[in-house]
Amino acid sequence: MARTTDIEVVIGGGGVAGAVTAMALHELGYEVLVVEPGLNDDRRLAGELLHPPGVAGLAELGFSDLLMQEPAVAVNGFRISSGADEEFVSLPYELVPAHRMPGLSLEHGLIRQRLMQTIRALPRITVVDKARIVSVDQSDSSHVSVQIADGDALTQYRCRLLVAADGASSPIRKYAGIGVHSRRIATIYGYRIPAETLPDRDYGYVFLGSRTPILVYPVGGNDARIMFDVPYDASRRANPADCLDLSAALPPDMRRGVEHAVATQNRMSAVIQEVSAERLANGRVVLIGDAAVTCHPLTATGMTMCITDALLLRDAIADQSGDLVRALQLQQRRRRWRQATRLSLAEALRDVFCGDTPEMRVVRRGILRYWRDSSAGRRASMALLSTADGHLLALIREFFSVIFHGFLADLRDPVEQAGGPRRAPHRLIGGLARVLFRQLRQVVGKCRMVS
């Protein structure tokens, strides 16, 4: 029979979500056990970019000094290439008053290593390596019984709180009886290319002009990470040749770097699914980071939201004077709209950047025109993209603004239609109204998913 040990908090998963949650709860004086199954980072593609709210959260938790050491790179924002012979559209972080510091980029394995190094050195935090949670029992409302397998040994723990920080496929979520909505979106391939091919090493880049956007950002030293989005197709399997096809939209130097990388590197990849748990907490079990919600990485919000989740959990526990059940309910309410906004924005941007209908081409030109012509628009969009603004109404307002700018741009200079005359304005209005209605319906769906 497994022996039983009492501890206040068990965290399943020792990645970014698990480490920052351990630190946040350590600040409140809790004794924490982190169960880390171990991951092979060699071919695993995961988050490497933190927006300013995430960097500020790490600084608040005391991680920033170690994490920001070389080869970490400060990132000042994003630049978008429309795929035409036009200047980049710049979205600098400094436009948003809430951004008190730049973003940060670093290879994912180093991020995990540095975060875990910090928490291992702290009293009242214990890390069990190469172990996993194999069962969860909440039949007694006063505690959670957790069984942990460490090799052939089984240990039973009684804890006041169980944190599932074990990623999008979260076994703990299943053990806790929390259902999930999931939808496969794409396969993402990642390669290293020379950072010297970036026009400015202090920015991340989104290149349009192919059937899907290409994301590029520095990851330290002389390297940049380039990520190719291959949409899910049940009839065929994605492969590196797709990356070469997509790279036709890149500048020549960068394209040559991709060709060399595909030929010489072991590819890193990730199957991308939109995942949303039916609830963010159940009893004394709470989901943090990707175990709760994942979306397409185009907005690069995954790690930033992990940190936000941990801080919201800490603050909710403090506000409820240690009543953990009520604290989890409060945290769930506070982060619901942030998660719905994040999901909606990621899907809307990908729809706009990938859509090939006449209406979507108009909307795509509208968002680029909006960013190019309006400093207020750039500021509002950057706040949403970085998660500094998590309000759904702000997102809906941006939908209207983008579509309006697209309509005006098309009136002045209509998007070409193959084999057809120019569309009448009333037909364009009808098509754009359908796009807006579809986006609003998706927003409602995301709200229901995370309710």
Buried (B, 14 or more C-beta within 10 A) or exposed (E): EEEEEEBBBBBBBBBBBBBBBBBBBBBBEBBBBBBBBEBEBEEEBBBBBBBBBBBBBBBBBEBBEBBBEEBBBBBBBBBBBBBEEEEBBBBBBEBBEEBEBBBBBBBBBBBBEBBBEBBBEBEBBBBBEEBBBEBBBBEEEEBBBBBBBEEEEBBBBBBBBBBBBBBBBBBBBEBBEBEBBEEEBBBBBBBBBBBEBBEEBBBBBBBBBBBBBBBBBBBBEEBBBBBBBBBBEEEEEBEBEBBBEBBEBBBEEBBBBBBEBBEEEEBBBBBBBBBBBBBBBBBBBBBBBBBBBBBBBBBBBBBBBBBBBBBBBBBBBEEBEEEBBBBBBBBBEBBBBBBBBBBBBBBBBBBBBBBEEBBBBBBBBBBBBBBBEBEEBBBBBBBBBBBBBBEBEBBBEBBEBBBBBBBBBBEEEBBEEEEEEEBEEEEBEEBBEEBBEEBBEBBEBBBEBBE
